[in-house]
Amino acid sequence: MRAAFGGISNVEIADEMKKTPSAITNYMDGRVTLPLVMEISKLTGCSVDWLLTGEGEKFITQEKQITLDEVFESKIRIIVQEELSKQLQKERGRPSLPLDLNNSDEDYKAA
């Protein structure tokens, strides 16, 4: 955790986090919660994965920051595409190509 804060002392970390130095000592000893890890990530820009495991990229880049809504939207889009493709296959009685919901109607007319 100290590396996330650039190696500063527990007292300095405590000041930044608005916590007591003894609480920071507890965190340094491994007594952390997920909300605390999320708070440290937000304060330092370090990735949650790196904070928890010490592996992977240390800092979060802007391109990699995605919202939970974006994750759900992507997963829902995949499920809908698969289900529509299955339904078309059933109706046609033969395999069909997967649908791409990212393309407009114009894209299909041109094909």
C-alpha positions as CSV (number, residue, x, y, z in Angstrom):
1,M,0.0,0.0,0.0
2,R,2.8,2.4,0.8
3,A,4.0,2.1,-2.9
4,A,0.6,3.3,-4.0
5,F,1.3,6.5,-2.1
6,G,4.8,6.9,-3.4
7,G,6.5,5.6,-0.3
8,I,5.4,8.4,2.1
9,S,5.1,7.7,5.9
10,N,2.0,6.3,7.6
11,V,1.4,9.7,9.2
12,E,1.4,11.3,5.7
13,I,-0.9,8.6,4.3
14,A,-3.2,9.1,7.3
15,D,-3.4,12.8,6.5
16,E,-4.2,12.2,2.9
17,M,-6.9,9.6,3.7
18,K,-8.3,11.4,6.7
19,K,-7.6,8.4,8.9
20,T,-5.6,7.8,12.1
21,P,-2.0,6.7,11.8
22,S,-2.9,3.5,13.8
23,A,-5.6,2.7,11.2
24,I,-3.0,3.0,8.5
25,T,-0.7,0.7,10.4
26,N,-3.5,-1.8,10.5
27,Y,-4.0,-1.4,6.7
28,M,-0.2,-2.0,6.2
29,D,-0.5,-5.2,8.2
30,G,-3.1,-6.4,5.7
31,R,-6.3,-5.6,7.5
32,V,-8.1,-3.9,4.6
33,T,-11.6,-4.0,3.2
34,L,-12.7,-3.7,-0.4
35,P,-14.2,-0.2,0.2
36,L,-10.8,0.9,1.5
37,V,-9.0,-0.6,-1.5
38,M,-11.5,1.3,-3.7
39,E,-10.8,4.5,-1.8
40,I,-7.0,4.1,-2.2
41,S,-7.5,3.4,-5.9
42,K,-9.4,6.6,-6.3
43,L,-6.9,8.6,-4.3
44,T,-3.8,7.3,-5.9
45,G,-4.9,6.2,-9.4
46,C,-3.6,2.7,-8.8
47,S,-5.6,-0.2,-10.2
48,V,-7.6,-2.3,-7.7
49,D,-6.0,-5.4,-9.2
50,W,-2.6,-4.1,-8.5
51,L,-3.5,-3.0,-5.0
52,L,-4.9,-6.5,-4.2
53,T,-2.3,-8.7,-5.9
54,G,0.7,-6.5,-6.7
55,E,0.4,-7.8,-10.3
56,G,-0.6,-6.2,-13.6
57,E,-0.5,-2.5,-14.4
58,K,0.0,-0.3,-11.4
59,F,-1.9,2.7,-12.7
60,I,-5.3,3.0,-14.3
61,T,-5.2,4.7,-17.7
62,Q,-8.2,6.8,-18.9
63,E,-8.8,4.3,-21.8
64,K,-9.2,1.5,-19.3
65,Q,-11.7,3.2,-17.0
66,I,-15.1,1.8,-17.8
67,T,-18.3,2.0,-15.9
68,L,-20.4,-0.8,-14.6
69,D,-23.1,0.3,-17.0
70,E,-20.7,-0.1,-20.0
71,V,-19.9,-3.6,-18.8
72,F,-23.6,-4.6,-18.4
73,E,-24.5,-3.0,-21.8
74,S,-21.7,-5.0,-23.5
75,K,-22.8,-8.3,-21.9
76,I,-26.5,-7.6,-22.7
77,R,-25.6,-6.8,-26.3
78,I,-23.8,-10.1,-26.7
79,I,-26.6,-12.1,-25.1
80,V,-29.2,-10.4,-27.4
81,Q,-27.1,-11.0,-30.5
82,E,-26.7,-14.7,-29.6
83,E,-30.4,-15.1,-28.9
84,L,-31.5,-13.3,-32.1
85,S,-29.1,-15.4,-34.1
86,K,-30.5,-18.6,-32.6
87,Q,-34.1,-17.5,-33.2
88,L,-33.3,-16.7,-36.9
89,Q,-31.6,-20.1,-37.3
90,K,-34.7,-21.8,-35.9
91,E,-37.0,-19.9,-38.2
92,R,-34.9,-20.5,-41.3
93,G,-34.1,-24.1,-40.4
94,R,-30.4,-23.6,-41.1
95,P,-27.4,-22.0,-39.5
96,S,-27.2,-18.2,-39.9
97,L,-24.4,-15.8,-39.4
98,P,-24.3,-14.0,-36.0
99,L,-26.1,-10.6,-36.0
100,D,-24.1,-7.5,-35.5
101,L,-26.2,-5.0,-33.6
102,N,-23.5,-2.3,-34.0
103,N,-24.3,-2.1,-37.8
104,S,-27.1,0.1,-39.1
105,D,-29.8,-1.1,-41.5
106,E,-27.9,0.7,-44.3
107,D,-24.9,-1.7,-43.7
108,Y,-27.2,-4.7,-44.3
109,K,-28.7,-3.2,-47.4
110,A,-25.3,-2.6,-48.9
111,A,-24.2,-6.2,-48.3
